[in-house]
Structures are given as C-alpha cells and as structure tokens.
Amino acid sequence: MIIDIDIETLFPEGLSDEAISAISDVLAEIAMQWESKHFHQLKRFREQQQIDFCDPVKPWCRKNTD
C-alpha cells in the first residue's frame, strides 16, 4: 500500500529552519514509536514478503514469477 501525500500542500514553502527541524523530529519520533509498538507484526510481514519474492535456495535472487 502506497499513500500519495501532497507534501507541498501539507508543508508549504517558506517554513523556517526551526519549524522544519521540529516537524522532522516529530515525524521521526512517531515513526520510531510506531515501529517499536508494532515490531513483531512488521517483522512477520517483511519476512513473509521475503519468502514470497526471494528464492530460499539463493536468497540473493528473486523468484521467477512466470
């Protein structure tokens, strides 16, 4: 799932360096707390993605989907 966010509308030009830094810190903290809370679910999902797309015998190769 990819979410299309219009960053230009959400964060218009002309924000101060301080505002940019504060927004960046808040977004990073939200991401870290989210990943910490849902670590096991994210790990399970990503492992399943790895299984679905990588050859288990040669993990550096993608499975042939043909």
DSSP file (Angstrom, degrees, kcal/mol; ACC not computed):
  #  RESIDUE AA STRUCTURE BP1 BP2  ACC     N-H-->O    O-->H-N    N-H-->O    O-->H-N    TCO  KAPPA ALPHA  PHI   PSI    X-CA   Y-CA   Z-CA
    1    1 A M              0   0    0      0, 0.0     2,-0.5     0, 0.0     0, 0.0   0.000 360.0 360.0 360.0 125.0    0.0    0.0    0.0
    2    2 A I        -     0   0    0      2,-0.0     2,-0.5     0, 0.0     0, 0.0  -0.971 360.0-150.1-117.8 128.7    1.4    3.4   -1.0
    3    3 A I        -     0   0    0     -2,-0.5     2,-0.9     2,-0.0     0, 0.0  -0.856   9.6-142.1 -99.9 128.1   -0.1    6.6    0.2
    4    4 A D        -     0   0    0     -2,-0.5     2,-0.5     2,-0.0    -2,-0.0  -0.802  24.5-176.9 -91.9 107.9    0.1    9.6   -2.1
    5    5 A I        -     0   0    0     -2,-0.9     2,-1.5     4,-0.0     3,-0.2  -0.912  26.6-136.5-109.9 129.3    0.7   12.6    0.1
    6    6 A D    >>  -     0   0    0     -2,-0.5     4,-2.2     1,-0.2     3,-0.6  -0.672  24.6-178.9 -83.5  90.6    0.9   16.1   -1.3
    7    7 A I  H 3> S+     0   0    0     -2,-1.5     4,-3.2     1,-0.2    -1,-0.2   0.843  76.3  60.6 -61.7 -35.9    3.9   17.3    0.7
    8    8 A E  H 34 S+     0   0    0      1,-0.2    -1,-0.2     2,-0.2     5,-0.2   0.873 110.5  40.3 -62.8 -37.2    3.8   20.7   -1.0
    9    9 A T  H <4 S+     0   0    0     -3,-0.6    -2,-0.2     1,-0.1    -1,-0.2   0.893 118.4  46.8 -76.5 -41.2    0.3   21.4    0.3
   10   10 A L  H  < S+     0   0    0     -4,-2.2    -2,-0.2     1,-0.3    -3,-0.2   0.896 128.4  23.9 -68.3 -41.7    0.9   19.8    3.7
   11   11 A F  S  < S-     0   0    0     -4,-3.2    -1,-0.3    -5,-0.2     4,-0.1  -0.795  87.0-159.0-127.1  87.6    4.2   21.7    4.2
   12   12 A P    >   -     0   0    0      0, 0.0     3,-0.7     0, 0.0    -3,-0.1  -0.147  28.9 -88.2 -66.7 161.6    4.3   24.8    2.1
   13   13 A E  T 3  S+     0   0    0      1,-0.2    -5,-0.0    -5,-0.2     0, 0.0  -0.228 104.3  50.6 -60.7 155.1    7.4   26.7    1.1
   14   14 A G  T 3   +     0   0    0      1,-0.3    -1,-0.2    -3,-0.1     2,-0.1   0.506  66.6 148.1  94.4   5.3    8.8   29.3    3.5
   15   15 A L    <   -     0   0    0     -3,-0.7    -1,-0.3     1,-0.1    -4,-0.0  -0.480  51.4-109.6 -70.3 144.9    8.8   27.3    6.7
   16   16 A S     >  -     0   0    0     -2,-0.1     4,-2.6     1,-0.1     5,-0.2  -0.253  22.1-111.5 -70.5 162.1   11.7   28.4    9.0
   17   17 A D  H  > S+     0   0    0      1,-0.2     4,-2.4     2,-0.2     5,-0.2   0.879 120.8  53.6 -58.9 -37.9   14.6   26.1    9.6
   18   18 A E  H  > S+     0   0    0      2,-0.2     4,-2.4     1,-0.2    -1,-0.2   0.910 109.2  47.2 -64.3 -43.2   13.4   25.8   13.2
   19   19 A A  H  > S+     0   0    0      2,-0.2     4,-2.7     1,-0.2     5,-0.2   0.915 111.7  50.8 -65.4 -43.0    9.9   24.6   12.0
   20   20 A I  H  X S+     0   0    0     -4,-2.6     4,-2.3     1,-0.2    -2,-0.2   0.918 112.2  47.4 -59.9 -44.1   11.4   22.2    9.5
   21   21 A S  H  X S+     0   0    0     -4,-2.4     4,-2.3     2,-0.2    -2,-0.2   0.907 112.5  48.8 -64.9 -42.5   13.6   20.7   12.3
   22   22 A A  H  X S+     0   0    0     -4,-2.4     4,-2.3     2,-0.2    -2,-0.2   0.915 112.4  47.9 -64.9 -43.5   10.7   20.5   14.7
   23   23 A I  H  X S+     0   0    0     -4,-2.7     4,-2.6     1,-0.2     5,-0.2   0.917 111.6  50.9 -63.2 -43.1    8.5   18.7   12.1
   24   24 A S  H  X S+     0   0    0     -4,-2.3     4,-2.4    -5,-0.2    -2,-0.2   0.910 110.2  49.4 -60.6 -43.3   11.3   16.3   11.3
   25   25 A D  H  X S+     0   0    0     -4,-2.3     4,-2.3     2,-0.2    -1,-0.2   0.906 112.0  48.2 -63.4 -42.3   11.8   15.5   14.9
   26   26 A V  H  X S+     0   0    0     -4,-2.3     4,-2.5     2,-0.2    -2,-0.2   0.933 112.9  47.4 -64.7 -46.3    8.1   14.8   15.5
   27   27 A L  H  X S+     0   0    0     -4,-2.6     4,-2.4     1,-0.2    -2,-0.2   0.902 112.5  49.5 -63.2 -41.2    7.8   12.6   12.4
   28   28 A A  H  X S+     0   0    0     -4,-2.4     4,-2.5    -5,-0.2    -1,-0.2   0.907 111.5  49.3 -63.9 -41.4   10.9   10.7   13.3
   29   29 A E  H  X S+     0   0    0     -4,-2.3     4,-2.5     2,-0.2     5,-0.2   0.905 110.8  49.8 -65.5 -41.7    9.5   10.1   16.9
   30   30 A I  H  X S+     0   0    0     -4,-2.5     4,-2.5     2,-0.2    -2,-0.2   0.937 112.5  47.9 -60.7 -46.3    6.1    9.0   15.5
   31   31 A A  H  X S+     0   0    0     -4,-2.4     4,-2.6     1,-0.2     5,-0.2   0.914 112.7  48.2 -62.5 -43.5    7.8    6.5   13.2
   32   32 A M  H  X S+     0   0    0     -4,-2.5     4,-2.2     2,-0.2    -1,-0.2   0.916 113.7  46.1 -65.1 -42.7   10.1    5.2   15.9
   33   33 A Q  H  X S+     0   0    0     -4,-2.5     4,-2.5     2,-0.2    -2,-0.2   0.903 113.4  50.2 -66.9 -39.7    7.3    4.7   18.4
   34   34 A W  H  X S+     0   0    0     -4,-2.5     4,-2.4    -5,-0.2    -2,-0.2   0.947 113.2  44.9 -61.4 -49.4    5.1    3.1   15.7
   35   35 A E  H  < S+     0   0    0     -4,-2.6    -1,-0.2     1,-0.2    -2,-0.2   0.853 113.4  51.2 -66.1 -34.2    7.8    0.6   14.7
   36   36 A S  H >< S+     0   0    0     -4,-2.2     3,-0.8    -5,-0.2     4,-0.2   0.920 113.1  44.7 -66.8 -43.7    8.6   -0.1   18.3
   37   37 A K  H 3< S+     0   0    0     -4,-2.5     3,-0.2     1,-0.2    -2,-0.2   0.869 124.9  32.7 -67.8 -37.1    5.0   -0.9   19.2
   38   38 A H  T 3X S+     0   0    0     -4,-2.4     4,-2.7    -5,-0.2     5,-0.3   0.049  79.7 125.2-110.6  24.2    4.4   -3.0   16.0
   39   39 A F  H <> S+     0   0    0     -3,-0.8     4,-2.9     1,-0.2     5,-0.2   0.898  74.6  46.9 -51.7 -50.5    7.9   -4.5   15.7
   40   40 A H  H  > S+     0   0    0     -4,-0.2     4,-2.4     1,-0.2    -1,-0.2   0.880 113.5  47.9 -66.2 -38.1    6.7   -8.1   15.7
   41   41 A Q  H  > S+     0   0    0      2,-0.2     4,-2.4     1,-0.2    -1,-0.2   0.923 113.9  47.2 -66.9 -43.1    3.9   -7.5   13.1
   42   42 A L  H  X S+     0   0    0     -4,-2.7     4,-2.7     2,-0.2     5,-0.2   0.915 113.0  49.2 -63.6 -42.8    6.3   -5.6   10.8
   43   43 A K  H  X S+     0   0    0     -4,-2.9     4,-2.5    -5,-0.3     5,-0.2   0.929 111.5  48.8 -62.3 -45.5    8.9   -8.3   11.1
   44   44 A R  H  X S+     0   0    0     -4,-2.4     4,-2.1    -5,-0.2    -2,-0.2   0.917 113.6  47.0 -61.3 -44.2    6.4  -11.0   10.4
   45   45 A F  H  X S+     0   0    0     -4,-2.4     4,-2.2     2,-0.2    -2,-0.2   0.923 113.6  47.4 -63.8 -45.6    5.1   -9.1    7.3
   46   46 A R  H  X S+     0   0    0     -4,-2.7     4,-2.0     1,-0.2    -2,-0.2   0.868 110.7  51.8 -67.5 -35.9    8.6   -8.3    6.0
   47   47 A E  H  X S+     0   0    0     -4,-2.5     4,-2.2    -5,-0.2    -1,-0.2   0.905 109.6  50.1 -64.8 -40.2    9.7  -11.9    6.5
   48   48 A Q  H  X S+     0   0    0     -4,-2.1     4,-2.5     1,-0.2    -2,-0.2   0.895 108.8  52.0 -64.7 -39.4    6.7  -13.1    4.5
   49   49 A Q  H  X S+     0   0    0     -4,-2.2     4,-1.8     1,-0.2    -1,-0.2   0.904 108.9  51.2 -61.3 -40.6    7.5  -10.7    1.7
   50   50 A Q  H  X S+     0   0    0     -4,-2.0     4,-2.2     1,-0.2    -2,-0.2   0.914 110.9  47.9 -62.6 -43.6   11.0  -12.1    1.6
   51   51 A I  H  < S+     0   0    0     -4,-2.2    -2,-0.2     1,-0.2    -1,-0.2   0.906 112.6  49.2 -63.9 -42.1    9.6  -15.6    1.4
   52   52 A D  H  < S+     0   0    0     -4,-2.5    -1,-0.2     1,-0.2    -2,-0.2   0.809 123.2  29.0 -68.5 -30.5    7.2  -14.6   -1.4
   53   53 A F  H  < S+     0   0    0     -4,-1.8    10,-2.1    -5,-0.2     2,-0.4   0.583 108.8  69.1-111.5 -12.3    9.8  -12.8   -3.5
   54   54 A C  B  < S-A   62   0A   0     -4,-2.2     8,-0.2     8,-0.3     6,-0.1  -0.873  79.4-117.6-114.8 144.3   13.1  -14.5   -2.9
   55   55 A D        -     0   0    0      6,-2.5     6,-0.3     3,-0.6     3,-0.1  -0.653  21.1-147.8 -73.0 118.9   14.4  -17.9   -3.8
   56   56 A P  S    S+     0   0    0      0, 0.0    -1,-0.2     0, 0.0     4,-0.0   0.787  98.2  50.5 -63.9 -26.0   15.0  -19.6   -0.4
   57   57 A V  S    S+     0   0    0      1,-0.3     3,-0.1     2,-0.1    -2,-0.0   0.872 127.5  23.3 -76.6 -37.9   17.9  -21.6   -2.0
   58   58 A K  S >  S-     0   0    0      3,-0.1     3,-2.8    -3,-0.1    -3,-0.6  -0.752  73.0-178.5-126.3  82.0   19.5  -18.5   -3.5
   59   59 A P  T 3  S+     0   0    0      0, 0.0    -1,-0.1     0, 0.0     4,-0.1   0.664  79.8  65.3 -62.2 -15.5   18.2  -15.6   -1.3
   60   60 A W  T 3  S+     0   0    0     -6,-0.1     2,-0.3    -3,-0.1    -6,-0.0   0.550  96.9  71.4 -80.5  -6.2   20.1  -13.1   -3.4
   61   61 A C  S <  S-     0   0    0     -3,-2.8    -6,-2.5    -6,-0.3     2,-0.2  -0.850  81.5-125.7-110.6 145.6   17.8  -14.0   -6.3
   62   62 A R  B     -A   54   0A   0     -2,-0.3    -8,-0.3    -8,-0.2     2,-0.1  -0.582  35.7-100.8 -82.3 150.7   14.2  -13.2   -6.8
   63   63 A K        -     0   0    0    -10,-2.1     2,-0.6    -2,-0.2    -1,-0.1  -0.418  37.4-108.8 -67.7 147.6   11.8  -16.0   -7.5
   64   64 A N        -     0   0    0      1,-0.1    -1,-0.1    -2,-0.1   -10,-0.0  -0.706  30.4-168.7 -78.1 117.3   10.7  -16.4  -11.1
   65   65 A T              0   0    0     -2,-0.6    -1,-0.1     1,-0.2    -2,-0.0   0.376 360.0 360.0 -91.1   4.3    7.1  -15.3  -11.3
   66   66 A D              0   0    0      0, 0.0    -1,-0.2     0, 0.0    -2,-0.0   0.492 360.0 360.0 -73.8 360.0    6.5  -16.6  -14.8
